Amino acid sequence: IVLAALKSDVKAYHHVADHLKYDPEILELYKGEISFEKQILIARMKNKGGHNLKLCEDYWRDDRDVVLAAVSNYGSVLETVSPFLKADKEIVLAALKSDVKAYHHVADHLKYDPEILELYKGEISFEKQILIARMKNKGGHNLKLCEDYWRDDRDVVLAAVSNYGSVLETVSPFLKADKEIVLAALK
């Protein structure tokens, strides 16, 4: 049924169940016929800004080619794409090269991939530097007021708990199990 639908209209791909989207036979039909609309959209994402993906129909946020073009230009749009594309290493790397803040939207199983971590850690944002300085100097208790993704950032959490140990209760479970962070909180 899916193959017949794709043969009659390639746009039907956007309604295919996720587990079938990467089936070789289905992909061949879909990739062999990239619509004019899709070509225009990819060009716009590359040239005018990937942030426009937020305004597109939902099915475009499931389209790997469109998403890759968007995140290459505007990495933080990774936040709006489908979960299976947040787990696509090529898309994640393109997003991080464009904007390191996209790390906060990466699928959990990729967050500790060495290549991804190298990109993320190699480019500590100015915002993060300021936040770490504030945690060290003005009180780690302010971590409670930060966005959730900062409570999952090891460097920020370490600076916060070093200054105010009881803020450990607000950090991610993964970091609560980090020996260095726990020891810093206990000092």
Disulfide bonds with the S-S distance in Angstrom:
none
